[in-house]
Amino acid sequence: MFHMNSRYMLDKGNAALMGVCSGFAKWMDVDPLLVRVTLVLVTCFLGPVTILAYLATALIANNG
């Protein structure tokens, strides 16, 4: 069962690129590698939509 923290934040200390995946993994209390692999697989199917969502998440979470 997932244990979500109250607020999503970028995790720049464990970041591979911008900290979106590691922040999501920390928020969902799962392994960051699982989130990164899932993102790559989703990107293979949805392409640019996923990349735009990733960048939007980084921008919004960084300013929020």
PDB file of N, CA, C and O in Angstrom:
ATOM      1  N   MET A   1       0.840  -1.183   0.000  1.00  0.00           N
ATOM      2  CA  MET A   1       0.000   0.000   0.000  1.00  0.00           C
ATOM      3  C   MET A   1       0.880   1.240   0.000  1.00  0.00           C
ATOM      4  O   MET A   1       1.880   1.309   0.715  1.00  0.00           O
ATOM      5  N   PHE A   2       0.499   2.206  -0.802  1.00  0.00           N
ATOM      6  CA  PHE A   2       1.272   3.431  -0.901  1.00  0.00           C
ATOM      7  C   PHE A   2       1.027   4.319   0.301  1.00  0.00           C
ATOM      8  O   PHE A   2      -0.083   4.390   0.828  1.00  0.00           O
ATOM      9  N   HIS A   3       2.072   4.987   0.719  1.00  0.00           N
ATOM     10  CA  HIS A   3       1.978   5.971   1.792  1.00  0.00           C
ATOM     11  C   HIS A   3       2.432   7.296   1.213  1.00  0.00           C
ATOM     12  O   HIS A   3       3.631   7.560   1.125  1.00  0.00           O
ATOM     13  N   MET A   4       1.477   8.135   0.817  1.00  0.00           N
ATOM     14  CA  MET A   4       1.817   9.396   0.177  1.00  0.00           C
ATOM     15  C   MET A   4       2.033  10.491   1.216  1.00  0.00           C
ATOM     16  O   MET A   4       1.251  10.644   2.155  1.00  0.00           O
ATOM     17  N   ASN A   5       3.108  11.246   1.026  1.00  0.00           N
ATOM     18  CA  ASN A   5       3.327  12.430   1.841  1.00  0.00           C
ATOM     19  C   ASN A   5       2.312  13.481   1.420  1.00  0.00           C
ATOM     20  O   ASN A   5       1.659  13.340   0.385  1.00  0.00           O
ATOM     21  N   SER A   6       2.180  14.516   2.206  1.00  0.00           N
ATOM     22  CA  SER A   6       1.134  15.492   1.943  1.00  0.00           C
ATOM     23  C   SER A   6       1.404  16.369   0.724  1.00  0.00           C
ATOM     24  O   SER A   6       0.458  16.810   0.070  1.00  0.00           O
ATOM     25  N   ARG A   7       2.677  16.633   0.401  1.00  0.00           N
ATOM     26  CA  ARG A   7       2.956  17.571  -0.683  1.00  0.00           C
ATOM     27  C   ARG A   7       4.053  17.031  -1.595  1.00  0.00           C
ATOM     28  O   ARG A   7       5.066  16.511  -1.126  1.00  0.00           O
ATOM     29  N   TYR A   8       3.839  17.160  -2.893  1.00  0.00           N
ATOM     30  CA  TYR A   8       4.841  16.744  -3.870  1.00  0.00           C
ATOM     31  C   TYR A   8       5.883  17.839  -4.017  1.00  0.00           C
ATOM     32  O   TYR A   8       5.547  19.016  -4.149  1.00  0.00           O
ATOM     33  N   MET A   9       7.158  17.441  -3.993  1.00  0.00           N
ATOM     34  CA  MET A   9       8.256  18.374  -4.211  1.00  0.00           C
ATOM     35  C   MET A   9       9.332  17.679  -5.033  1.00  0.00           C
ATOM     36  O   MET A   9       9.490  16.461  -4.952  1.00  0.00           O
ATOM     37  N   LEU A  10      10.067  18.445  -5.818  1.00  0.00           N
ATOM     38  CA  LEU A  10      11.199  17.888  -6.546  1.00  0.00           C
ATOM     39  C   LEU A  10      12.241  17.409  -5.540  1.00  0.00           C
ATOM     40  O   LEU A  10      12.419  18.010  -4.480  1.00  0.00           O
ATOM     41  N   ASP A  11      12.923  16.325  -5.882  1.00  0.00           N
ATOM     42  CA  ASP A  11      13.985  15.790  -5.036  1.00  0.00           C
ATOM     43  C   ASP A  11      15.302  15.965  -5.786  1.00  0.00           C
ATOM     44  O   ASP A  11      15.784  15.039  -6.439  1.00  0.00           O
ATOM     45  N   LYS A  12      15.873  17.152  -5.687  1.00  0.00           N
ATOM     46  CA  LYS A  12      17.087  17.463  -6.444  1.00  0.00           C
ATOM     47  C   LYS A  12      18.315  16.760  -5.892  1.00  0.00           C
ATOM     48  O   LYS A  12      19.314  16.632  -6.599  1.00  0.00           O
ATOM     49  N   GLY A  13      18.265  16.304  -4.655  1.00  0.00           N
ATOM     50  CA  GLY A  13      19.383  15.583  -4.074  1.00  0.00           C
ATOM     51  C   GLY A  13      19.559  14.192  -4.663  1.00  0.00           C
ATOM     52  O   GLY A  13      20.662  13.647  -4.652  1.00  0.00           O
ATOM     53  N   ASN A  14      18.486  13.619  -5.174  1.00  0.00           N
ATOM     54  CA  ASN A  14      18.500  12.280  -5.751  1.00  0.00           C
ATOM     55  C   ASN A  14      18.130  12.336  -7.237  1.00  0.00           C
ATOM     56  O   ASN A  14      17.722  11.337  -7.828  1.00  0.00           O
ATOM     57  N   ALA A  15      18.280  13.513  -7.818  1.00  0.00           N
ATOM     58  CA  ALA A  15      17.835  13.732  -9.192  1.00  0.00           C
ATOM     59  C   ALA A  15      18.791  13.132 -10.211  1.00  0.00           C
ATOM     60  O   ALA A  15      20.008  13.139 -10.024  1.00  0.00           O
ATOM     61  N   ALA A  16      18.217  12.608 -11.301  1.00  0.00           N
ATOM     62  CA  ALA A  16      19.008  12.179 -12.446  1.00  0.00           C
ATOM     63  C   ALA A  16      18.998  13.284 -13.503  1.00  0.00           C
ATOM     64  O   ALA A  16      19.976  13.465 -14.227  1.00  0.00           O
ATOM     65  N   LEU A  17      17.901  14.011 -13.585  1.00  0.00           N
ATOM     66  CA  LEU A  17      17.798  15.103 -14.544  1.00  0.00           C
ATOM     67  C   LEU A  17      17.323  16.375 -13.831  1.00  0.00           C
ATOM     68  O   LEU A  17      18.103  17.303 -13.616  1.00  0.00           O
ATOM     69  N   MET A  18      16.052  16.406 -13.472  1.00  0.00           N
ATOM     70  CA  MET A  18      15.498  17.596 -12.809  1.00  0.00           C
ATOM     71  C   MET A  18      14.926  17.293 -11.429  1.00  0.00           C
ATOM     72  O   MET A  18      14.606  18.218 -10.682  1.00  0.00           O
ATOM     73  N   GLY A  19      14.793  16.032 -11.081  1.00  0.00           N
ATOM     74  CA  GLY A  19      14.254  15.666  -9.786  1.00  0.00           C
ATOM     75  C   GLY A  19      12.780  15.326  -9.798  1.00  0.00           C
ATOM     76  O   GLY A  19      12.186  15.112  -8.741  1.00  0.00           O
ATOM     77  N   VAL A  20      12.171  15.273 -10.989  1.00  0.00           N
ATOM     78  CA  VAL A  20      10.736  14.978 -11.091  1.00  0.00           C
ATOM     79  C   VAL A  20      10.455  13.529 -10.676  1.00  0.00           C
ATOM     80  O   VAL A  20       9.581  13.281  -9.845  1.00  0.00           O
ATOM     81  N   CYS A  21      11.181  12.590 -11.242  1.00  0.00           N
ATOM     82  CA  CYS A  21      10.943  11.177 -10.940  1.00  0.00           C
ATOM     83  C   CYS A  21      11.296  10.840  -9.496  1.00  0.00           C
ATOM     84  O   CYS A  21      10.560  10.116  -8.827  1.00  0.00           O
ATOM     85  N   SER A  22      12.418  11.362  -9.018  1.00  0.00           N
ATOM     86  CA  SER A  22      12.805  11.071  -7.641  1.00  0.00           C
ATOM     87  C   SER A  22      11.841  11.730  -6.651  1.00  0.00           C
ATOM     88  O   SER A  22      11.554  11.169  -5.594  1.00  0.00           O
ATOM     89  N   GLY A  23      11.347  12.908  -6.991  1.00  0.00           N
ATOM     90  CA  GLY A  23      10.345  13.555  -6.139  1.00  0.00           C
ATOM     91  C   GLY A  23       9.041  12.785  -6.119  1.00  0.00           C
ATOM     92  O   GLY A  23       8.417  12.633  -5.070  1.00  0.00           O
ATOM     93  N   PHE A  24       8.628  12.297  -7.288  1.00  0.00           N
ATOM     94  CA  PHE A  24       7.404  11.490  -7.359  1.00  0.00           C
ATOM     95  C   PHE A  24       7.576  10.183  -6.589  1.00  0.00           C
ATOM     96  O   PHE A  24       6.657   9.734  -5.902  1.00  0.00           O
ATOM     97  N   ALA A  25       8.758   9.575  -6.706  1.00  0.00           N
ATOM     98  CA  ALA A  25       9.027   8.336  -5.976  1.00  0.00           C
ATOM     99  C   ALA A  25       9.000   8.565  -4.469  1.00  0.00           C
ATOM    100  O   ALA A  25       8.471   7.744  -3.720  1.00  0.00           O
ATOM    101  N   LYS A  26       9.564   9.665  -4.037  1.00  0.00           N
ATOM    102  CA  LYS A  26       9.557   9.992  -2.606  1.00  0.00           C
ATOM    103  C   LYS A  26       8.135  10.260  -2.127  1.00  0.00           C
ATOM    104  O   LYS A  26       7.754   9.846  -1.033  1.00  0.00           O
ATOM    105  N   TRP A  27       7.353  10.953  -2.952  1.00  0.00           N
ATOM    106  CA  TRP A  27       5.971  11.267  -2.613  1.00  0.00           C
ATOM    107  C   TRP A  27       5.124   9.996  -2.510  1.00  0.00           C
ATOM    108  O   TRP A  27       4.266   9.881  -1.635  1.00  0.00           O
ATOM    109  N   MET A  28       5.378   9.035  -3.424  1.00  0.00           N
ATOM    110  CA  MET A  28       4.627   7.779  -3.433  1.00  0.00           C
ATOM    111  C   MET A  28       5.268   6.701  -2.567  1.00  0.00           C
ATOM    112  O   MET A  28       4.688   5.631  -2.385  1.00  0.00           O
ATOM    113  N   ASP A  29       6.460   6.969  -2.031  1.00  0.00           N
ATOM    114  CA  ASP A  29       7.208   6.027  -1.198  1.00  0.00           C
ATOM    115  C   ASP A  29       7.524   4.739  -1.962  1.00  0.00           C
ATOM    116  O   ASP A  29       7.273   3.634  -1.481  1.00  0.00           O
ATOM    117  N   VAL A  30       8.081   4.912  -3.165  1.00  0.00           N
ATOM    118  CA  VAL A  30       8.525   3.786  -3.992  1.00  0.00           C
ATOM    119  C   VAL A  30       9.957   4.063  -4.454  1.00  0.00           C
ATOM    120  O   VAL A  30      10.485   5.154  -4.237  1.00  0.00           O
ATOM    121  N   ASP A  31      10.571   3.081  -5.085  1.00  0.00           N
ATOM    122  CA  ASP A  31      11.934   3.207  -5.578  1.00  0.00           C
ATOM    123  C   ASP A  31      11.983   4.155  -6.786  1.00  0.00           C
ATOM    124  O   ASP A  31      11.190   4.003  -7.715  1.00  0.00           O
ATOM    125  N   PRO A  32      12.901   5.129  -6.784  1.00  0.00           N
ATOM    126  CA  PRO A  32      13.007   6.052  -7.919  1.00  0.00           C
ATOM    127  C   PRO A  32      13.290   5.352  -9.250  1.00  0.00           C
ATOM    128  O   PRO A  32      12.843   5.822 -10.296  1.00  0.00           O
ATOM    129  N   LEU A  33      14.015   4.252  -9.226  1.00  0.00           N
ATOM    130  CA  LEU A  33      14.298   3.525 -10.460  1.00  0.00           C
ATOM    131  C   LEU A  33      13.009   3.011 -11.097  1.00  0.00           C
ATOM    132  O   LEU A  33      12.874   3.028 -12.320  1.00  0.00           O
ATOM    133  N   LEU A  34      12.068   2.557 -10.285  1.00  0.00           N
ATOM    134  CA  LEU A  34      10.777   2.091 -10.780  1.00  0.00           C
ATOM    135  C   LEU A  34      10.039   3.221 -11.497  1.00  0.00           C
ATOM    136  O   LEU A  34       9.448   3.006 -12.555  1.00  0.00           O
ATOM    137  N   VAL A  35      10.073   4.405 -10.931  1.00  0.00           N
ATOM    138  CA  VAL A  35       9.403   5.554 -11.544  1.00  0.00           C
ATOM    139  C   VAL A  35      10.102   5.945 -12.848  1.00  0.00           C
ATOM    140  O   VAL A  35       9.439   6.263 -13.836  1.00  0.00           O
ATOM    141  N   ARG A  36      11.414   5.923 -12.853  1.00  0.00           N
ATOM    142  CA  ARG A  36      12.167   6.295 -14.060  1.00  0.00           C
ATOM    143  C   ARG A  36      11.924   5.313 -15.201  1.00  0.00           C
ATOM    144  O   ARG A  36      11.732   5.721 -16.347  1.00  0.00           O
ATOM    145  N   VAL A  37      11.931   4.016 -14.886  1.00  0.00           N
ATOM    146  CA  VAL A  37      11.675   3.003 -15.918  1.00  0.00           C
ATOM    147  C   VAL A  37      10.250   3.137 -16.448  1.00  0.00           C
ATOM    148  O   VAL A  37      10.019   3.022 -17.652  1.00  0.00           O
ATOM    149  N   THR A  38       9.311   3.376 -15.563  1.00  0.00           N
ATOM    150  CA  THR A  38       7.922   3.567 -15.978  1.00  0.00           C
ATOM    151  C   THR A  38       7.792   4.783 -16.883  1.00  0.00           C
ATOM    152  O   THR A  38       7.067   4.743 -17.877  1.00  0.00           O
ATOM    153  N   LEU A  39       8.486   5.859 -16.550  1.00  0.00           N
ATOM    154  CA  LEU A  39       8.446   7.060 -17.385  1.00  0.00           C
ATOM    155  C   LEU A  39       9.007   6.792 -18.780  1.00  0.00           C
ATOM    156  O   LEU A  39       8.456   7.269 -19.772  1.00  0.00           O
ATOM    157  N   VAL A  40      10.081   6.043 -18.857  1.00  0.00           N
ATOM    158  CA  VAL A  40      10.663   5.704 -20.164  1.00  0.00           C
ATOM    159  C   VAL A  40       9.677   4.869 -20.990  1.00  0.00           C
ATOM    160  O   VAL A  40       9.505   5.111 -22.185  1.00  0.00           O
ATOM    161  N   LEU A  41       9.043   3.903 -20.359  1.00  0.00           N
ATOM    162  CA  LEU A  41       8.068   3.062 -21.072  1.00  0.00           C
ATOM    163  C   LEU A  41       6.868   3.878 -21.544  1.00  0.00           C
ATOM    164  O   LEU A  41       6.403   3.706 -22.671  1.00  0.00           O
ATOM    165  N   VAL A  42       6.373   4.753 -20.696  1.00  0.00           N
ATOM    166  CA  VAL A  42       5.242   5.599 -21.077  1.00  0.00           C
ATOM    167  C   VAL A  42       5.649   6.536 -22.218  1.00  0.00           C
ATOM    168  O   VAL A  42       4.856   6.794 -23.124  1.00  0.00           O
ATOM    169  N   THR A  43       6.874   7.040 -22.173  1.00  0.00           N
ATOM    170  CA  THR A  43       7.365   7.918 -23.236  1.00  0.00           C
ATOM    171  C   THR A  43       7.422   7.181 -24.574  1.00  0.00           C
ATOM    172  O   THR A  43       7.163   7.772 -25.622  1.00  0.00           O
ATOM    173  N   CYS A  44       7.759   5.902 -24.538  1.00  0.00           N
ATOM    174  CA  CYS A  44       7.784   5.112 -25.778  1.00  0.00           C
ATOM    175  C   CYS A  44       6.411   5.048 -26.427  1.00  0.00           C
ATOM    176  O   CYS A  44       6.312   5.001 -27.653  1.00  0.00           O
ATOM    177  N   PHE A  45       5.349   5.044 -25.627  1.00  0.00           N
ATOM    178  CA  PHE A  45       3.997   4.948 -26.169  1.00  0.00           C
ATOM    179  C   PHE A  45       3.377   6.304 -26.461  1.00  0.00           C
ATOM    180  O   PHE A  45       2.659   6.452 -27.450  1.00  0.00           O
ATOM    181  N   LEU A  46       3.639   7.290 -25.621  1.00  0.00           N
ATOM    182  CA  LEU A  46       2.980   8.594 -25.773  1.00  0.00           C
ATOM    183  C   LEU A  46       3.870   9.677 -26.353  1.00  0.00           C
ATOM    184  O   LEU A  46       3.375  10.714 -26.793  1.00  0.00           O
ATOM    185  N   GLY A  47       5.161   9.454 -26.359  1.00  0.00           N
ATOM    186  CA  GLY A  47       6.102  10.378 -26.980  1.00  0.00           C
ATOM    187  C   GLY A  47       6.120  11.775 -26.389  1.00  0.00           C
ATOM    188  O   GLY A  47       6.293  11.945 -25.182  1.00  0.00           O
ATOM    189  N   PRO A  48       5.941  12.772 -27.240  1.00  0.00           N
ATOM    190  CA  PRO A  48       6.086  14.171 -26.817  1.00  0.00           C
ATOM    191  C   PRO A  48       5.140  14.602 -25.693  1.00  0.00           C
ATOM    192  O   PRO A  48       5.460  15.518 -24.934  1.00  0.00           O
ATOM    193  N   VAL A  49       4.006  13.964 -25.584  1.00  0.00           N
ATOM    194  CA  VAL A  49       3.053  14.316 -24.526  1.00  0.00           C
ATOM    195  C   VAL A  49       3.693  14.082 -23.161  1.00  0.00           C
ATOM    196  O   VAL A  49       3.547  14.902 -22.254  1.00  0.00           O
ATOM    197  N   THR A  50       4.393  12.975 -23.016  1.00  0.00           N
ATOM    198  CA  THR A  50       5.041  12.646 -21.748  1.00  0.00           C
ATOM    199  C   THR A  50       6.165  13.633 -21.445  1.00  0.00           C
ATOM    200  O   THR A  50       6.333  14.056 -20.301  1.00  0.00           O
ATOM    201  N   ILE A  51       6.920  13.991 -22.453  1.00  0.00           N
ATOM    202  CA  ILE A  51       8.023  14.940 -22.257  1.00  0.00           C
ATOM    203  C   ILE A  51       7.485  16.302 -21.842  1.00  0.00           C
ATOM    204  O   ILE A  51       8.045  16.949 -20.957  1.00  0.00           O
ATOM    205  N   LEU A  52       6.411  16.737 -22.471  1.00  0.00           N
ATOM    206  CA  LEU A  52       5.795  18.014 -22.088  1.00  0.00           C
ATOM    207  C   LEU A  52       5.243  17.956 -20.662  1.00  0.00           C
ATOM    208  O   LEU A  52       5.374  18.922 -19.911  1.00  0.00           O
ATOM    209  N   ALA A  53       4.632  16.843 -20.288  1.00  0.00           N
ATOM    210  CA  ALA A  53       4.111  16.688 -18.930  1.00  0.00           C
ATOM    211  C   ALA A  53       5.256  16.703 -17.911  1.00  0.00           C
ATOM    212  O   ALA A  53       5.123  17.286 -16.835  1.00  0.00           O
ATOM    213  N   TYR A  54       6.372  16.066 -18.249  1.00  0.00           N
ATOM    214  CA  TYR A  54       7.546  16.056 -17.375  1.00  0.00           C
ATOM    215  C   TYR A  54       8.065  17.474 -17.157  1.00  0.00           C
ATOM    216  O   TYR A  54       8.317  17.882 -16.023  1.00  0.00           O
ATOM    217  N   LEU A  55       8.223  18.221 -18.243  1.00  0.00           N
ATOM    218  CA  LEU A  55       8.717  19.590 -18.141  1.00  0.00           C
ATOM    219  C   LEU A  55       7.746  20.491 -17.397  1.00  0.00           C
ATOM    220  O   LEU A  55       8.171  21.335 -16.609  1.00  0.00           O
ATOM    221  N   ALA A  56       6.450  20.327 -17.633  1.00  0.00           N
ATOM    222  CA  ALA A  56       5.438  21.120 -16.924  1.00  0.00           C
ATOM    223  C   ALA A  56       5.490  20.815 -15.429  1.00  0.00           C
ATOM    224  O   ALA A  56       5.390  21.721 -14.602  1.00  0.00           O
ATOM    225  N   THR A  57       5.645  19.540 -15.085  1.00  0.00           N
ATOM    226  CA  THR A  57       5.726  19.157 -13.677  1.00  0.00           C
ATOM    227  C   THR A  57       6.953  19.791 -13.029  1.00  0.00           C
ATOM    228  O   THR A  57       6.872  20.299 -11.910  1.00  0.00           O
ATOM    229  N   ALA A  58       8.082  19.763 -13.724  1.00  0.00           N
ATOM    230  CA  ALA A  58       9.308  20.364 -13.192  1.00  0.00           C
ATOM    231  C   ALA A  58       9.124  21.866 -12.975  1.00  0.00           C
ATOM    232  O   ALA A  58       9.546  22.401 -11.950  1.00  0.00           O
ATOM    233  N   LEU A  59       8.502  22.538 -13.924  1.00  0.00           N
ATOM    234  CA  LEU A  59       8.288  23.979 -13.828  1.00  0.00           C
ATOM    235  C   LEU A  59       7.320  24.332 -12.695  1.00  0.00           C
ATOM    236  O   LEU A  59       7.590  25.232 -11.900  1.00  0.00           O
ATOM    237  N   ILE A  60       6.213  23.631 -12.629  1.00  0.00           N
ATOM    238  CA  ILE A  60       5.199  23.918 -11.613  1.00  0.00           C
ATOM    239  C   ILE A  60       5.714  23.591 -10.209  1.00  0.00           C
ATOM    240  O   ILE A  60       5.532  24.379  -9.281  1.00  0.00           O
ATOM    241  N   ALA A  61       6.351  22.437 -10.053  1.00  0.00           N
ATOM    242  CA  ALA A  61       6.832  22.034  -8.737  1.00  0.00           C
ATOM    243  C   ALA A  61       7.987  22.909  -8.267  1.00  0.00           C
ATOM    244  O   ALA A  61       8.152  23.127  -7.067  1.00  0.00           O
ATOM    245  N   ASN A  62       8.778  23.407  -9.198  1.00  0.00           N
ATOM    246  CA  ASN A  62       9.901  24.259  -8.842  1.00  0.00           C
ATOM    247  C   ASN A  62       9.422  25.629  -8.365  1.00  0.00           C
ATOM    248  O   ASN A  62      10.047  26.243  -7.500  1.00  0.00           O
ATOM    249  N   ASN A  63       8.315  26.104  -8.928  1.00  0.00           N
ATOM    250  CA  ASN A  63       7.780  27.415  -8.548  1.00  0.00           C
ATOM    251  C   ASN A  63       6.772  27.345  -7.407  1.00  0.00           C
ATOM    252  O   ASN A  63       6.448  28.357  -6.784  1.00  0.00           O
ATOM    253  N   GLY A  64       6.282  26.142  -7.144  1.00  0.00           N
ATOM    254  CA  GLY A  64       5.241  25.991  -6.130  1.00  0.00           C
ATOM    255  C   GLY A  64       5.783  25.759  -4.833  1.00  0.00           C
ATOM    256  O   GLY A  64       5.033  25.611  -3.868  1.00  0.00           O
TER     257      GLY A  64
END
